[in-house]
């Protein structure tokens, strides 16, 4: 009977996923499966994703917000809080080569705030925070290299995954 008991290998959640949910990896919950697929789509490993978040101090690189555990993590039917930002001028496909990843942003910053700012004329692009982010993206900083802690399980509400499971 123990074989039937589900525990997500990413976050440790033991709530059985809806059997109709599309999951590439059946050993992960719906939310962790989405994170894994998002990281792969942008040419990142989970360790690299964690390293970038670590450098950003587990906050959005622009607004410094953190996910709300109750809203973001515990509702797998909602889109994920974290969005991978990349330089769209680098790759001509919807995914990324991995080298053009700039950082990890919240949904609002990635879908509204940053695109709006980037469309402004150069003379109006005077925000120190946005310019610092664009000129020195967290993902391209030397301290964003993967280290041992990036390959270990972190608190699920911080959206990290266990690299040991993925063999990274």
N, C-alpha and C positions, 0 to 999 in steps of 0.2 A: 504494500500500500504506500510505502514511502516514495516509490518511484513516481507516483501520481502527484506528489506535492510539488508545487511550483515555487521556485525562488529565483528571482532575476539575478543572473550572474554579474550584472552591471551595478545595480544599486541595492540589491538585497531585498527588494520589495517582494512580499509573498502573496500579493493579490493576483489571482489567476486572471490573465488577460482574456478579453473577449475572444472566443475562438474565430470570430469573423474578422478580427483585426489582421491587417496585412503586416506580417513580420518576416523579414529575411532570415533572421536568426531566432528560432523558436525558444532559445534559452534566455532571451532577453525580454523584458517587458516592452510594451509599445513605445514608451518614452525613450528608453535606452536604445532601442532599435533605431528610432529616428535620429538620435545623436550620432550613432555609429554610421549610418548611411549619409548623414549630412557631412561628417568629417571626411569620409571617403570621397564624396562628391567634389570636395574642394582640395583633394590631394593631401589631406592631413591624416595622421594616425591619431588615435585617442591620446597617446602620450604627448604629441605635439599640441593638440587642442588644450590639454591640461597645462602644458608649459606656457602657452599664450595667456590662459586665464590666470595662472600664477603670477606672471609679470604684471597683469592688469589688476592684481590683488582681488581677484574673483568678482570684479565689477565690470560694467559696461565701460569700454575704453573712452567713451565720450561723456556720458552723463553720470557715471559712477554709481548707477543704480544696480541693485542685486535682485535676483528673482524672488518673488514672494512665494515661499514654500507652499502655502495653502493654495494659491491660485495657479502658479506655474507648474509645479512639479506634480502635485497630487491630482491634477485633472488631465489625464493622458489624451483626452479628446481635443484639447486646446493646442494651438501651435506652441512650439518651444520658445522660451524667453530668449535664448542665445541665437544669434545669427552670425554667420561667418562673413566678414566683409573682405572683399578683394577688389583690386584695381581692374575695372571692366575694360580698360584699354589694353590690357595685357593679353587676354584670351578672347578668342572669337567664338566661344561656345558657352553654354549656360553654366558649365562647371568651371573649375579652375585647375591650373597646372600645379598649384600649391605654392609656387614662388611669389605669386602676386597677392597672396593673403596678407591683409594689413592688420587685422585684429578681430576681436569678437565683440559684437555690439548687441544691445537689446533690440528687439523688433522695431521699436519706434525710431531709434537712431539710424538703423540700417535701412529702413524703408521710407522714412520721411525726412528726418533732420539732415543727415549727411548728403543724400541726393539733392535736396534743396540747396544746401550750402555750395555744393560742387557746381551747380548750375548758375550761381551768381556770377556777375562779371568780376574779373580779378580785382578791380578797385574796391569792390564791396566785400571781398573775402578778407575780413579783418579780425576774425575771431581767433584769439590766441589758442584756445583749447582745440578748435578744429584744425588750425594750421599746425600745431604741435603734433596732433595725431597724424595728419597727412604727410608731414615732413619726416617724422620719426615713428612709423607705425610700430606698435608693440610686438607684432609677429616678426619684425625684422631686426629687433634689437638682439645683441649677443646674449643677454641674460634670458632670452626666450628659448634657448637651446634646451633640449630634453635632458633632464637629470633624473636620478633615481626616484625622487618623490613624485614625479609626473607619471610614473608607471604603477603607482599604487592606488588602491581604493581611497577615495575621499568621501566626505559627507555627501550623501545623495542629493541634498537640497542645493548643493553647489554644482550639481550636474556632471560630476566627473564619473568616469567609468573605470573598471578594473582592466588594466592592460594585460595582466597575467593571463586572463582568459583569452584575449585576442592574440596572444603570442607576440606582442610588440616589444 
